Amino acid sequence: MTTSRLRVAVVVVLIVAVAVGYLLVFRSPTVGQILAAPERYDGKTVTIQGKPDSPDRQGFGLDDGTGKIFIVSDKTVPLEGTEISVRGTVRKDYQLAGRRETVVVEQ
C-alpha cells in the first residue's frame, strides 16, 4: 500500500470512529431506557419516536416498542397509530391525575 493510500485509509477509519462515538454518546434514549433510569434523564431534553395512543386533555401516551410514556402537551393530539417524533423535557415524579410518574413535557 502506498503512503497516500495509507493516509486515506487512516482518515476514513478516524471519521467512522468519530461518527460511531458521536451516535453512541448523543443519540436520544428509548422510552424503555428513560423509564428504567428516570433520575438519569430528569430535566434533560430528549427526542423520542413512537406511536401515540390514549389521548386525553393533558396529552397522550407514546409507545416506541421498548415502553410507553405519557407526553404532556398542549398541542393537537396526533392520530393514534401514526409514527411521530416528540421533543421534550423528561420530568421524573410529575404530578399527573393524582399520582406521580415519569413523563416527557413536549416543547
Buried (B, 14 or more C-beta within 10 A) or exposed (E): EEEEEEEEEEEEEEEEEEEEEEEEEEEBBBBBBBBEEBEEBBEEEBEBBBBBBEBEEEBBBBBBEBBBBBBBBEEEBBEEEEEBEBEBBBBBEBEBEEEEBBBBBBE
